[in-house]
Amino acid sequence: MGATKPAAIRRAARIADGLIGPAPWVRETYVEALRDAGKDWRHPRILSFFPWRFTSEDPKRDWDLLKPYALYQLREYAAWNIAAGDPSLGQPPKDYADLESRGIYFIGNPEEMIANIRQAFEQAPFERLWNMAVWPGADLGMATRSMELFATEVMPALRDLQ
């Protein structure tokens, strides 16, 4: 179950078999809620998905190509939340600088991706990781190459994470 707010995180601990958590800070609340619910809090099942990651041989080039899609995506998500009465994502990004300042996207080569994921795991261990290779509107060839790089170079280097 996905959750971002404390009440929803506690509800997920009570009724779900895992948490889709958007940020490392949700882990502490979730673990505490699992303990309160009498569940296995020592081995929380968490799928981590922030930042949205994209593996690239040339991160600068690919970020320049992906920025319009990231801006579109975040603007749409923010608008949906605002329309639903939940402004938790804040206002839609005004421009690329605003988008980049939010730190929601990480584009890295395989070595950078490995380091980024290891650091995220050390901060807040998770069971699964969301790897966003297909961006709304972006070229599928780029997405395919990103998935190939992630599968062949990143995943093998992270097998030791427990």
C-alpha positions in Angstrom: 0.0 0.0 0.0 1.3 3.4 -0.8 1.4 6.1 1.8 3.0 9.5 2.5 1.2 10.9 5.5 1.6 9.5 9.1 -2.0 8.3 9.4 -1.8 6.5 6.0 1.5 5.0 6.9 0.0 3.6 10.1 -3.0 2.3 8.2 -0.6 0.5 5.8 1.2 -1.1 8.7 -2.1 -2.4 10.1 -3.7 -3.7 6.9 -1.1 -4.2 4.1 1.7 -6.6 3.6 4.2 -3.8 2.7 4.7 -0.1 2.1 5.3 1.8 -1.1 7.2 4.6 0.5 8.2 7.7 -1.4 11.0 8.9 0.9 13.4 7.6 3.5 11.6 9.4 6.3 8.6 7.2 6.0 10.6 4.2 7.1 10.8 5.2 10.8 7.1 5.9 11.0 6.3 2.6 9.3 8.6 0.5 11.5 7.1 2.1 14.6 3.6 1.4 13.3 4.4 -2.2 12.5 5.7 -2.6 16.1 2.5 -1.1 17.4 0.4 -3.4 15.3 2.3 -6.4 16.6 3.8 -7.2 13.2 7.4 -8.0 12.2 8.9 -4.6 12.5 12.5 -5.9 12.2 12.0 -6.8 8.5 9.7 -4.2 7.0 8.7 -4.7 3.4 9.3 -1.3 1.8 9.4 -0.4 -1.9 11.4 2.8 -2.2 10.8 5.0 -5.2 12.3 8.5 -4.6 14.2 9.8 -6.3 13.0 8.6 -9.6 16.1 7.1 -11.2 17.3 6.7 -14.8 20.5 4.9 -15.7 22.4 6.4 -18.6 25.8 6.3 -20.3 25.6 10.0 -20.7 23.5 11.5 -17.8 23.9 15.2 -18.9 22.7 14.4 -22.4 19.8 12.2 -21.3 18.7 14.6 -18.5 18.5 17.4 -21.2 16.3 15.0 -23.3 14.2 13.9 -20.3 13.6 17.3 -18.6 10.5 18.2 -20.6 8.9 14.8 -19.7 9.8 15.1 -16.0 8.4 18.7 -15.9 5.2 17.4 -17.5 4.9 14.5 -15.2 5.5 16.5 -12.0 3.1 19.2 -13.1 0.4 16.6 -13.8 0.9 14.8 -10.4 0.8 18.1 -8.5 -2.4 19.2 -10.4 -4.1 15.9 -9.7 -3.3 16.2 -6.0 -4.4 19.8 -5.8 -7.7 18.9 -7.6 -8.2 16.1 -5.1 -7.7 18.5 -2.2 -4.3 17.1 -1.3 -1.5 19.7 -2.0 1.2 17.4 -0.6 3.3 17.7 -3.7 3.2 21.5 -3.5 2.7 23.7 -6.4 3.6 22.4 -9.9 7.2 23.3 -10.9 7.4 26.7 -12.7 10.4 25.8 -14.9 13.4 23.5 -15.2 15.3 25.2 -12.4 12.4 24.7 -10.0 12.0 21.1 -11.2 15.7 20.4 -10.6 15.7 22.1 -7.1 13.2 19.5 -5.9 15.7 16.6 -6.1 13.0 14.2 -7.3 14.9 12.8 -10.3 18.4 11.2 -10.3 20.0 10.5 -13.7 23.3 8.7 -13.4 25.8 6.4 -15.1 26.0 2.9 -13.7 28.7 3.8 -11.1 26.8 6.8 -9.9 23.6 4.8 -9.8 25.2 2.1 -7.7 26.6 4.7 -5.2 23.2 6.5 -5.1 21.3 3.3 -4.3 23.8 2.2 -1.7 23.6 5.5 0.0 19.8 5.4 0.0 19.8 1.8 1.4 22.2 2.8 4.2 20.0 5.8 5.1 16.7 3.8 5.1 16.9 0.1 4.1 14.2 -1.1 1.7 13.2 -4.5 0.2 12.6 -3.3 -3.3 13.5 -0.3 -5.4 11.5 1.5 -8.1 13.6 2.1 -11.2 11.8 4.5 -13.5 13.1 3.9 -17.0 10.0 4.7 -19.0 9.0 8.4 -18.6 5.7 9.7 -20.0 6.3 10.7 -23.6 10.0 9.9 -23.7 11.7 7.8 -26.4 11.3 4.0 -25.7 14.8 3.3 -27.1 16.3 5.4 -24.3 14.1 3.5 -21.8 15.3 0.2 -23.2 18.9 1.2 -22.9 18.4 2.4 -19.4 16.8 -0.9 -18.4 19.7 -2.8 -20.0 22.3 -0.8 -18.2 20.4 -1.2 -14.9 20.0 -4.9 -15.3 23.6 -5.7 -16.5 25.7 -3.2 -14.6 23.8 -1.9 -11.6 21.8 -4.9 -10.3 24.8 -7.3 -10.2 26.8 -4.7 -8.1 24.0 -4.5 -5.5 23.3 -8.2 -4.9 25.0 -7.9 -1.5 22.4 -5.5 -0.1 20.3 -7.5 2.4 
